[in-house]
């Protein structure tokens, strides 16, 4: 009546039922108490599962299963509980997987944004320093192309490409003004 089904061991329904069964191994009332204890422990496990305490639910299920096995007390509740625990664990695993994937996607997007910002900065700096097509690994055109590969619709990439073109035009105009027509034509082709 106090709800002490299994603990403390000496002052619980199961403890007293065990004492009776020690004196009279086939006592129906004692076996009935153990059966009621199994059902009550399954209910406790259900409550723990409903509260999200998977560890407690498993521990209480294991206690109920051991009692049922030790005293050959049938209980459909244990099998049903095990199925619910498995389903809850699968849901938890799926939620954890989705959370992990979401976190990985956020991290990948953040890394992509950092890379895009880095390419914009490199291209801007290269234009300002007239490194339009050279050196091979650090020039404005390369950085703009890399930016377009990462983000084809990037408006900054379009602006930077226009900046490269405008800088070539300015350099060609300067070459014409300095009577460097061959150099002007080369810059125009670029």
C-alpha positions in Angstrom: 0.0 0.0 0.0 2.9 2.4 0.6 4.3 1.8 -2.9 7.5 0.2 -1.7 7.5 -2.5 -4.3 11.2 -3.4 -4.5 13.1 -1.1 -2.1 14.3 -1.2 0.5 14.8 -4.9 -0.1 13.9 -6.0 3.5 10.9 -3.7 3.9 9.3 -3.9 0.4 6.4 -5.9 -1.0 8.9 -8.1 -2.9 11.0 -8.6 0.2 8.1 -9.8 2.2 6.8 -12.0 -0.6 10.3 -13.6 -0.9 10.3 -14.3 2.8 6.9 -16.0 2.4 8.1 -18.0 -0.6 11.2 -19.0 1.4 8.8 -20.7 3.9 6.2 -21.8 1.4 7.6 -21.9 -2.2 4.3 -22.2 -4.0 2.3 -19.6 -2.0 -0.2 -18.1 -4.4 -0.6 -14.8 -2.5 3.1 -14.2 -2.4 3.4 -15.0 -6.2 0.5 -12.6 -6.7 2.3 -9.9 -4.8 5.4 -10.4 -7.0 3.1 -10.2 -10.1 1.6 -7.0 -8.8 5.2 -5.7 -8.1 6.2 -6.5 -11.7 3.2 -4.6 -13.0 3.9 -1.7 -10.7 7.6 -1.5 -11.7 6.6 -1.6 -15.3 4.3 1.4 -14.6 7.2 3.2 -12.9 9.3 2.5 -16.0 6.5 3.9 -18.2 6.4 7.0 -16.1 10.2 7.4 -16.3 10.0 6.9 -20.1 7.2 9.5 -20.4 9.4 11.9 -18.4 12.3 11.3 -20.8 14.5 9.5 -18.2 15.6 6.6 -20.5 18.2 5.3 -17.9 15.5 5.0 -15.2 13.1 3.4 -17.6 15.6 0.8 -18.6 16.6 0.1 -15.0 13.0 -0.3 -13.9 12.3 -2.5 -16.9 15.3 -4.7 -16.0 14.1 -5.0 -12.4 10.7 -6.1 -13.6 12.1 -8.5 -16.1 14.4 -10.1 -13.4 11.5 -10.5 -11.0 9.3 -12.0 -13.7 12.1 -14.4 -14.7 13.1 -15.3 -11.1 9.6 -16.2 -10.0 8.1 -17.3 -13.4 5.5 -14.5 -13.3 4.1 -13.8 -16.7 4.0 -10.2 -17.8 3.1 -8.9 -21.3 3.8 -5.4 -19.9 7.6 -6.0 -20.0 7.7 -6.8 -23.7 5.5 -3.8 -24.5 7.7 -1.6 -22.4 10.8 -2.9 -24.1 9.2 -2.0 -27.5 8.4 1.5 -26.3 11.9 2.0 -24.9 13.4 0.8 -28.2 11.1 3.3 -30.1 12.0 6.1 -27.7 15.7 5.4 -28.1 15.3 5.3 -31.9 13.5 8.7 -31.7 16.3 10.1 -29.5 19.0 8.7 -31.8 17.2 10.2 -34.8 16.7 13.6 -33.1 20.4 13.5 -32.1 21.4 12.7 -35.7 19.3 15.5 -37.1 20.7 17.9 -34.5 24.2 16.8 -35.4 23.5 17.2 -39.2 22.0 20.6 -38.6 25.0 21.7 -36.6 27.3 20.3 -39.3 25.4 22.1 -42.0 25.5 25.4 -40.0 29.3 24.9 -39.6 29.7 24.2 -43.3 27.7 27.3 -44.2 29.7 29.4 -41.8 32.9 28.1 -43.2 31.7 28.8 -46.7 30.8 32.4 -45.8 34.2 32.9 -44.3 35.8 31.5 -47.5 33.6 33.8 -49.6 34.6 36.8 -47.5 38.2 35.8 -47.7 38.0 35.6 -51.5 36.3 39.0 -51.8 39.0 40.5 -49.6 41.8 38.9 -51.6 40.3 40.0 -54.9 39.7 43.5 -53.7 43.3 43.7 -52.5 44.7 42.3 -55.7 42.8 44.8 -57.8 44.1 47.7 -55.6 47.6 46.4 -56.1 47.2 45.8 -59.9 47.7 42.1 -59.5 45.0 41.4 -62.0 46.3 38.2 -63.6 49.7 37.6 -62.0 51.1 36.0 -59.9 49.3 32.8 -60.8 48.1 31.9 -57.3 47.3 35.3 -56.0 45.6 37.5 -58.6 42.2 39.2 -58.9 41.0 37.1 -61.8 41.8 33.8 -60.0 40.1 35.0 -56.8 37.0 36.2 -58.7 36.8 32.8 -60.6 37.1 30.9 -57.3 34.4 33.1 -55.8 32.1 32.5 -58.8 32.7 28.7 -58.5 31.6 28.8 -54.9 28.7 31.1 -55.4 27.7 31.6 -59.0 25.2 34.3 -58.3 27.4 36.3 -56.0 26.9 40.1 -56.7 30.2 41.0 -55.1 31.9 38.7 -57.7 30.2 40.5 -60.5 31.3 43.8 -59.0 34.8 42.6 -58.6 34.9 41.3 -62.2 33.7 44.8 -63.3 36.5 46.3 -61.2 39.1 44.1 -62.9 37.8 45.2 -66.3 37.7 48.9 -65.3 41.2 48.7 -63.9 42.5 47.1 -67.2 40.7 50.0 -69.1 42.4 52.6 -66.8 45.8 50.9 -67.3 45.2 50.8 -71.1 44.2 54.5 -71.1 47.4 55.3 -69.2 49.5 53.3 -71.7 47.9 55.2 -74.6 48.7 58.5 -72.9 52.3 57.4 -72.4 52.5 56.3 -76.1 52.7 52.7 -75.2 50.3 51.5 -77.9 51.5 47.8 -77.9 51.1 47.7 -74.2 47.7 49.3 -74.5 46.5 46.7 -77.0 47.8 43.9 -74.7 45.9 45.5 -71.8 42.8 45.8 -74.0 42.9 42.1 -74.8 43.3 41.2 -71.1 
